[in-house]
C-alpha cells in the first residue's frame, strides 16, 4: 500500500497540472487503504475536448513501461514497477459517481445498489438515475449517497462490514485522523539498529509536531540489531533524560524494545521497571507452533513489565507471513493486564492487522499507533498506519497515542499500580 500510495500521489499531482483537468483522485483498494493493492485506478474530471491530450500525457509519463490499451476515456498502462494502472476521464457531472463506483469495494457497491433498486433508482459510474432515466446525482460522492438515503462513508469503511446499516442509523464512527496523533512510542536510534542519532530523532519529532516520543532501542539478545547491554542501556537512559531536560520542548520517555525470549521471559528483565516505557516484541524463533507461541506472548504480557505489545504477528508484507498466534487469547491477556496493543505503522508490517485492531477496539484495549522509525524520514510512517486504523473503525478515543503526555503517564502509572 505504501509503495502504491506514494506512486499514485505523484501521478495525480502531475495530472492535476495538465490543462483541462478539473479534478483528479485515485480510487480502488488504495483509496480504501487496503494493506496491499493489485492495481491503480485513477480518475480525472475534464471537459471532453481535453480528453485526448490528457490520455496522451498519461501514456507518455516516465513511469509507464507499456501501454495495454488507449482510448478517449480510458487508458491502461503497466508501470515500471510492474503495477497496472488505469486512467479514466469522466465529465465533471459524473465524477462523484465514478469515484464512488471505482473506489468499491464490490460488496459495498452491491449493497448500496440493492438499496437504490428498492427506491426505484439506478446507481452506476455515471450517476444516480430515477425510473425515467433522469440524472438526480453524480457530481459528488455525498450527492450519490444522499440520493439513496445514506450518509457519506469514509472510503476505508466501504467493505460491507456494517457501514451501510451504520450510515442508515447515524451510527458511523468518527474515525481517527492523522492530525489526532501527537505521540510516538516506538523508535530506534544509532544506539541499536537505527540510522539517526538520538538528537536527530528528537529534533525531527519536534519538527513533525509530536508532543512526546519514546526512544525504544533494542535489548541485548537481539545482537543482529546491536542490542544494548545492561551498561549501555543505563548510559543511554541517562543521555535521553539529560537531553530532554536540556531541550525542554518535547517530552521524551526513556524506553526500550525488550525482546520476548523463546520461553516468554523478557530480555534485560531486571532493568525494565526503571524505564518510562517498555515495548515487548518477538524477533526470533518466529516459526514456533501456535500453542507455544501464544503461551510465549501471553507470559510476556502477564509479566507486569511491558506497557505495549509490539508488532504482534511479526509479519513482513510480501516477505513473510505472521507467526502462528491465537489472537483471541492474546487479546484476552491484554484485557486482563491493561497492556496496550501496537499498530505498527511501518509499511512492511502494518501490524496488528485490521481485524485484530477492530477486535481490540471492541474489547476496549488501547491501541498505540507507532512508527517504529529507524531514521528521521520514517517518522512519516504514520500516514500508512492511520489507514489501517481507520479500516478497523478506530476513533481517536481508542488510540493511546492521541492522548496528551500527562494522561499517558497517568494511564501507565494507574495500570502498573
Secondary structure by P-SEA (a helix, b strand, c coil): caaaaaaaaaaaaaaaacccccbbbbbcccccccccccbbbbbbbccccaaaaaaaaaaacccccccccccccbbbbbccccbbbbbbbbcccaaaaaaaaaacaaaaaaaaaaaaaaacccccccccccccccccccccaaaaaaaacccccccccccccaaaaaaacccccccccccccccccccccccccccccaaaaaaaaaaacccccccccccccccccccccaaaaaaaaaaaaaaaaaacccccccccccccccccccccccccccccbbbbbbcccccccaaaaaaaaaaaaacccccccccccccccccccccccaaaaaaaaaaaccbbbbcccccccccccaaaaaaaaaabbbbbbcccccccccccaaaaaaaaaaaaccccccccccccaaaaaaaaaaaac
